[in-house]
Each structure stands twice: as structure tokens, then as C-alpha cells.
Amino acid sequence: MTAAHLDPTRRHDAVLLFDVADGNPNGDPDAANQPRTDDETGQGLVTDVAIKRKIRDTVSLLRGDDERYGIFVEAGHALNTRIEAALKANPGKTDEAQQWLCQHYFDIRMFGGVLSTGKSGGAGQVRGPLQLTFARSIDPVLPTDHTITRVTQTRQEDVDKGERTEIGSKWTVPYGLYRAHAFFSAPRAGKTGVTSDDLAVLWQAVSVMFDHDRAATRGEMKLCGLYVFSHRDALGVAPSAALTRRLSLTRVDPDKAPRTHTDYTRVWDASPLPDGVELTKLVDLWP
């Protein structure tokens, strides 16, 4: 029997919790790579695009040798070339070309994609079954700019002038606990061909993506919680918001700046789940 959270014929709503310590979880190129924040509240933000990038890269590590788990949006590969390959395999048949792309690329099958680029007019658009929100920190964060130096110069003329060091900067967030939501539509999954194995790969990728996305700029990031609400059918039996809000987080000490996920208390609504909804706790770092 297929586990509830692995059944592509059911609707799923998920909550992701992750944190960052002394790192930049998602820099904004329009703001000198500062950590993204909500200008009004000061809460930290991580875009859905950044989260999907981590999932894509991790799926490549998990299933890179399986032709069914190719990644369409991948560094070093032009999108038009891949779209043209699908059209060449299915000449004059846009629907078949879309299905060919869904069969060969995990991220199109799961996230969808705009396939209407290129001189030929492309292969239209696929709406994927899984959509993610921006991640937002529970509390405001305090982006900090650190001046750093290095012992080598960028330009030879500066070395010739006797310069020995070069000044740079590095943005970090001292600490932030972030929350994002994910929504899986079974009817759309049926159209793109998502299988139970695809969902298993997805949840595995989310579970380990921070362990395989290390970078000096990101400091220490980890997944603190991954909770999946699975409905008994394709359309679902309860609003997403009614399920995701069952989980709340509050500061243990409101007067102390948080520096770890255990500085927050994770609280579940004690009332019974709606009939026809199952909760699977895939990752849960709280004691």
C-alpha cells in the first residue's frame, strides 16, 4: 500500500521550516547581494525560485544517471535546444512534445515550465502540480555587512604598484528561522505524469538539499521541519490554510534574540485533523 504522502492521486499541502546561521540564504542582486527582506516588517525572504534551484540540484545528485530525472532548467544548457529536441521527436505535435518533455525532465513534470521560446514558437506551457511560496522568517532579521580582505589583487597593475590586499564585503544574517508552504495538485500531476517514485524523490531532495548546497556565503543552513498533510482524494477535503495554520511557532524568550531553532516552541493545534486528512512528519528536529 502506498504511503499517503507518496500518493500522486491525492492532494498534499506541506510546511517547510529551515534556518540560517551567519549566512546569506538568498541574496538580492539588485541590492548588492544583501539578504532579501520585507521592507515593511524586516522579515527575511527566500524566493520560491531559490528553493526550487536547491531541489533541482539535489535531484540531479540523487538520480543523475536516470534519463527520466533530467533537469530542464540547468546551468550550461540552453532551453531552446531542449525544446527543439522535443519538437524534433514529435514533429507538428505540441501536446506530444510537452509530454515528451514531462517524461524526460523532473522539474517540468513537477514544477511545470514555459516552453514557448525559440524560433519555432516552442511547445507552449506546462502547469506543474507543485507550487512553492516564498519562505519568510518568523521574526525580523538583521542583515549585516562584513568587510573582508584578501591577500591577492584582481589586476596586475595593482600588484605592480605594491598593493598587497583588496577589500571586499560579505552580507550575513546572524540567525533566521524561515517558513514556506508547498501545494501539490493531483489533477495536474495526472496530466504531467507524476508517479509515487517522483514524490519520493521530491521529499528526499527537500530533506537533504541543504546538506548538499553548502557554500561559504550561506553559512550554516538546515532543514528543521517538513510536514505533509495528505488528503484522501485529488481535490481535498479542507482548505490549505486551515491545515498549515495548525502549526505555529513562538519565541521561548521574547527578550532574547534567537540563535537556534530550539529558541522557538513548535506548537500543533490539538484538535483532531479534518476527516480524510493524514499528517506525515518527514523531518522534525524539535524534541
Secondary structure, 3 states (H helix, E strand, C coil): CCCHHHCCCCCEEEEEEEEEEEECCCEEHHHCCEECECCCCCEEEECHHHHHHHHHHHHHHHHCCCHHHECCCCCCCCHHHHHHHHHHHCCCCHHHHHHHHHHHEHHHHHHEEECCCCCCCCCCEEECCEEECCEEEEEECCCEEEEEEECCCCCHHHHHCCCCCEEEEEEEEEEEEEEEEEEECHHHHHHHCCCHHHHHHHHHHHHHHHHHCCCHHHCEEEEEEEEEEEECCCCCCCCHHHHHCCEEEEECCCCCCCCCHHHEEEEECCCCCCCCEEEEEEEECCC
